[in-house]
Amino acid sequence: MSLASNFVAGKLGFAWGLRDASFELPSIGLVALAGPNGAGKSTLLGILAGLRAPYSGSCTYAGRELREWPKRDFSRSVAFLPQSLRVEFPFTAEEVVLMGRTPHAQGLFRSGWFESAEDCAAAARAMEATDTLPFRARDFRSLSGGERQRVILASALAQLPAVLLLDEPATFLDLKHQLSLYRLLAGLARTMLVIAVTHDLNLPLQFSDRVLVLHDGLLAASGAPVEVLTPALIAHVFGVHAEIYSGPGGRPQLMYGGDA
């Protein structure tokens, strides 16, 4: 597996929420970022997205320290999906998706508002993948939380990134669209790196190639989900008893008991 466009972190820390994390990620695959509230998940994702600075230690992408990346060049390669997005103006869902094409704008007058045929095609493909085409003409503000989340994902996909960073992408989705989303992410991860913060440990067990578990600002474990998400680790990090069962199709599934 090529590591040409991977993230490498050494003793990575931040003033709030993250004390020490060292890891190396591949250039493709679905990586889940798990841990209890306040463990440093969103902080770590924000650093990887180039949105949190200054940080201590080192963090490189494609062999280059994040601090040294030109913002525009970095945004063409790495897309970030926040938990929610506030839009105060009457943009349609399609217009919000087209905003994802801004890093690819060219020339003095290409500010991102005068989209090309290539931009429109990329947006349409992204909306089809996220099942948002049916409401492409609707005011973004009128959409439900789940619909908005899928539109924001489409905007990130329209960016055509090599890395997709998602902060709890399933938060506002119903069960059907949670599973649909993670199937989509698993498919995308065959050709790109996808890193997703999640509180549902069964989603990494079912879909992820790797999981990073943060606890009290430290990297508690990293590896294949079936090797990392053990009853002992879950009791230590999350404070609850858990058992692993064979679910549908023989896939492992966690069942939770009382406090550990």
N, C-alpha and C positions, 0 to 999 in steps of 0.2 A: 504494500500500500504506500503510495507516495505521501511524503510529509512536506511537500513543497509549499503548501499554503496553510500550514497548521498553526495553532497557538501553542506557545511554550511559555510557562510561567515559573518563576523561581522566587520563593519566599515572598509571594505577592501579598501586599497588605494595603489597607485603606483606613483613614481616620475613624470611619464608622462602619462597624459590622464585619470587617474582614481583618484577620490578624496574620495569617500565614498559610499560603496555599502554593504548592508546587506541583505541576503536572505538565504533560505533553499530550496534545490531542491530535488525532489523524486528520487528514484533509477531507475525508468523507466519513459518513456515519451519523447516527442519531445518538446524541449524548444527552442524558437527563441530568438535571441539576436539582438535587433534593436536599431536604433538611428542614428542621422546625423553624417557626417564625423567629426572625432576628439572627439566624445562623450566618447570614452574609450572602445569600443566593443572589438577590437583586443587585447588591453591591458588586459582586464578581461579574455578573452579566453586564452591568454598566461599564466596568473597566474594559471588558472585552469589546464592547461596542464603541469604545473611545469617548465615552461620555462622563467618566469619573477620573478626575486628576486633581492634584498630584497623588500618585500611589507610590508605595515603597516596594523595593525589590525590582524585578524585571518582568516584562510581559512582551513577547514578540509575536508578530504575525508575519508569515512568509519570510522569516529571518530578519525582520526589521522591528526595532522597538516601537511600540505604539505611539510613544511621545513624538517620534520622528516622522510619522506618516502624515503627508498632506491630507487634510480633511476630505477634500473632494475625491482624491484617488482612493482613500480608504472606504468612503461611502459607496463607491462603485463595486466594491468587492464584498463588503460586510453590511448586511441589513439588520435592523433592530425592530422588533415588534414589542411595544410597551403593553402593559396590562390594559390600558384604556387610552383613548385619544379624544380630546375635546375639540370640537369644531364649532366655532361661533357663527360662521357665515353660511349662507345657503348653498353649499356645494352639494352636487349630486354624488352618489356612491362612486360613479365612474370617474368623476373629477378627482375624488380623493385617491383613487387607485392610480390615476395618471400622475399625481404628485410624486409617486414612487419613481418616476422616470427623471426627476430633476437632476440627479447626479450625471446623467448622460446628455444633458443639454449642451449644445455646441454653439459657439459664436457669440458675438456681442449682444445680439438681440434674443438669444435663446435662454430666457430666464426660467424655463420650465412651464410657462403658461401657453406657449405656442407649440403644441405637440405635433410630431411628425406621424407619418403613416406607420413607421416602425414602433413609435410609442403607443399608438392606438392598438396595434396588433399585439404587443406585449401585454397591455392592460387587458385586452379581451381574453387572451390565453390564461392570465392569472385569475380573472373573474370566473372563467369556466371551471378552472381547477378547484376553486373555493365555493362553487355553487352560489355565486352572487350576481350572475347575469340577469336573473329575473327582476331584480330591483336596481338595476344600474342607473335608472333615471330618477330614482327617489332621492329626496333630501336626506343627506346622511344623518341629520339630527332627528329624523323621524323613525329611524331604524331601532330595532330592539338591541339589547346589549350583545346578544349572540351574533346578530346580523352585522353590527358594527365591527365586532372582533374579526369576522371573516373578511370584511372589506379591508380592514387594516392589514390582514395577512396578504390579501391580494395585492395591496400597494407594495408590500415588501417583496413579493414574488415578481412583480412587474419590474423591479429594480434589476432583476437577473443577477443576483449575488452569487458568490462562491460560498458564503457563510450566511446562515440565517440564525439569528439570536431571538428567542421568544421568552418573554417574562409571563409565565402562567397563562399560556394561550387558550386553555380550555375553561377558564374561570367563568365566563358568561354563557357557555355553550350547553345545550341540552345533551342527553346521553348519546343520541344518534350522531350529532355533529361533533361530540368529543371523539368518538371512535372514528368518524370520517376524517377528522383533522389529523389524528395520529397515524391513520393509514396513509394519508397524503404525505405527512412528514417522513414516515418510513420510506415511502417511495422516492421522495426528493433526496433522502440521505444516501441513496445509491450513487449519486453523482456529486454531492455537496456535503458540507458539514452543517448539521442542524443541532443547535444546543437549546434545550427547552427547560425552563424552571417548572417544576411540578410539585404539588402536594399529594397527588394520588400515586402511591407507590406501585399500584397494579399496572398503571400505564407504562412505566419503564420495564416492568417484568414482561409485558406483552410485546412491546414495540422497540425498545431501545437496544442499541449495541453496547452501550456503556453507561454507567451512572457514576456521578461524583456526589458524594454525600458530605455536606458541610455541617459542622456542629460547633457552636460557640466561636465562630470566626475561623475555625481550623478545618482542613480537609481531613475528615474522619476515615474515608474509604474511597477507593476508585477501582473500577473494574467492571467485569460483566455483571449484569443485574442479578443473575441467579447466584453468583458467588458473593456479591456484596450485600444484598438485601436479605440477610439472615435474621432469624428470630433474636439472636444475641445482639446484633448491631441495632436492630429496631428498638429493642428494650433499652439499650444504652443511650441512643441518640434521641429517640422519640418518646421514651418513657411509657411504652405500652407493650403488652404481650401480643405476639403474633405467631400464627402457624401458617406454613406453606402447604397448599393442597394442589392437586392436579386439576386444572380447570378444563373448560371446553377445548377439545383438540389436543389435550395433554399439556397445555400451557400452564406454567406455575401461577398460582393465585394466592394472595395473602388474605387471611381472615384474622380479624383483630379481636382480642379479649379485653380485659380490664387493664388498669394501670400496672406498670411493671414494678 
